[in-house]
Amino acid sequence: MSEPGRGPQRRAELAAALDRVRARVAAAEQAAGRRAGSVTLVVVTKTFPASDVVLLADLGVREVGESREPEAGEKARACAGLPLRWHQVGQVQTRRAGAVAAWADVVHSVDRPRLVAALSRAVEGRGAPLACLVQVSLDPEAAGDPGRDPGVGPGRGGAPPSAVSALADQVAGAPGLELAGVMGLAPLGEDPSPAFARLQEVAERVLADHPGAGVVSAGMSGDLEAAVAHGATVVRVGSAILGTRPRGD
Ligand SMILES: *Cc1c(COP(=O)(O)O)cnc(C)c1O
C-alpha cells in the first residue's frame, strides 16, 4: 500500500474502498433479513492523517472513529467544521477522560465505574450529552468471572457480562452521560459468531432495562458480516477502507 497522500489518487482509492465496504454492509443486512440502511458505518481513521478524514467527509462519511490520545484530539480539532460525529472506539484511561470528552460525541468503551464517574465529571458544563456504550468483554473466560478487574491486563477490554447491567444503570444515571447501548470486540483468532451471539443477549437485557439504549456496536473489517447477522447496529471499519496500519494497532 502506498503512503496515504492528499491528491485525487488517494480520494479515488478511498472512494472505491468505501463503496466495497458499503456493499458488504448492504449484503449483510439483506442476508440477515434486516432493513437496508439499518446498520451505521463508523470509519475508524486511527493512525491515518486528517487529510484522509477530509476526503472521507467529502465522500459522504459522517461517523468517524479514533482510539488514541493525543492523535485523536488533534485530528478532531484539525477537522472542526466538518459535519462529523466523532467516536472514541478504543480503551480510555481514567486520567484521559477529560481529553476524550473534549472531542468525542460517542464513547464506545465504557467498561468500569471509575471511568463513568470521570467522564461524567469531564462533560460537566458542556452543552451536549456524551453518548456512551458499555463495552462488554466477549472473552469466553470473562463470562464466569465477575471479580475480574476490567480494563486491566492484556485482554481486549470490556466489562464481564455479569457486570454490565449495573454499569449500564450507572451510566444512565450519570449527569451529562447518555446510555446508548453496548459494544463488543470478538476475541482474536476465533470464530466471531459465538462472541457476537453473547453480545446480542447482553444487548437485549440492557435494552429491556433502558428502552433508549438500542445501539449494538460490533464488527470490524474482518468480521462485520457475522456482527450484522447478530444484530449489530453499528460497525467500526478501519483497514478495509483506509488500508493496513502498522502492526500493534
Ligand atoms: C482499530 C479498531 C477498529 C477497526 O479495525 P479494522 O480491523 O481496521 O477494521 C474497530 N474497533 C476498534 C475498537 C478498534 O480499535
Ligand as a Chemical Component Dictionary entry (heavy atoms), coordinates in Angstrom:
data_LIG
# 
_chem_comp.id                   LIG 
_chem_comp.type                 NON-POLYMER 
_chem_comp.pdbx_formal_charge   0 
_chem_comp.three_letter_code    LIG 
# 
loop_
_chem_comp_atom.comp_id 
_chem_comp_atom.atom_id 
_chem_comp_atom.alt_atom_id 
_chem_comp_atom.type_symbol 
_chem_comp_atom.charge 
_chem_comp_atom.model_Cartn_x 
_chem_comp_atom.model_Cartn_y 
_chem_comp_atom.model_Cartn_z 
_chem_comp_atom.pdbx_ordinal 
LIG C1 C1 C 0 -8.987  -0.217 15.146 1  
LIG C2 C2 C 0 -10.329 -0.588 15.648 2  
LIG C3 C3 C 0 -11.358 -0.935 14.750 3  
LIG C4 C4 C 0 -11.162 -1.039 13.253 4  
LIG O1 O1 O 0 -10.491 -2.228 12.982 5  
LIG P1 P1 P 0 -10.228 -2.742 11.474 6  
LIG O2 O2 O 0 -9.895  -4.168 11.648 7  
LIG O3 O3 O 0 -9.126  -1.922 10.937 8  
LIG O4 O4 O 0 -11.482 -2.540 10.717 9  
LIG C5 C5 C 0 -12.605 -1.224 15.281 10 
LIG N1 N1 N 0 -12.832 -1.185 16.610 11 
LIG C6 C6 C 0 -11.870 -0.851 17.496 12 
LIG C7 C7 C 0 -12.186 -0.840 18.935 13 
LIG C8 C8 C 0 -10.586 -0.555 17.042 14 
LIG O5 O5 O 0 -9.638  -0.244 17.933 15 
# 
loop_
_chem_comp_bond.comp_id 
_chem_comp_bond.atom_id_1 
_chem_comp_bond.atom_id_2 
_chem_comp_bond.value_order 
_chem_comp_bond.pdbx_ordinal 
LIG C1 C2 SING 1  
LIG C2 C3 SING 2  
LIG C2 C8 DOUB 3  
LIG C3 C4 SING 4  
LIG C3 C5 DOUB 5  
LIG C4 O1 SING 6  
LIG O1 P1 SING 7  
LIG P1 O2 DOUB 8  
LIG P1 O3 SING 9  
LIG P1 O4 SING 10 
LIG C5 N1 SING 11 
LIG N1 C6 DOUB 12 
LIG C6 C7 SING 13 
LIG C6 C8 SING 14 
LIG C8 O5 SING 15 
# 
